């Protein structure tokens, strides 16, 4: 049975899920950020966290491990790209249902 959408108050407290296996404290250049973030490596986030997060940001370097999880497509999935010369990113983003591709270091506001 699918989960119903969280109440607006609950959704406001649910942090943005940042999926990154990279050891940096700020692997995709989001800090400082006024929005609550929950950063987890690809093997550690739960399917429920993935579905309930208002936004999911996937570090492109974690793409292979993420795809092994076979997560369902969902709105609000964004792929961040560390290598601006990678021309395989858009087909990979489409394969996981990402809504956007952003370069790290780009103004993400």
C-alpha positions, 0 to 999 in steps of 0.5 A: 500500500503506498504511503500517503503524502505527509501533512504540510507541517511534517513535510516542512520538517523533512530534510532534503536528502543528499545522496553522496558517497564522496567523503567531503563534508560538502560534496555538491557545494550546498553549504551554507544552506538554510534548508535542512539537509540529510546527507547519506551514502547510497547504501544507507538511505531507506526507501521511505526516506527517499520517497518522503524527502521533499527533494533528493539530490544525487551526487553523480559520483554515486550514480552507479551505487544508486542504480544498484538500489533500483529506486522508483522514479519520483518527482524532485530528483536532481542529479549533480555533476562534478565533471562538466565535460561528461556528456553521458550525464543526460541519458543517465539522468533520464534513466533514473527519472531525474528532473534536472542536472546541475553542475557542482559549484553552480549557483544552486539557489 
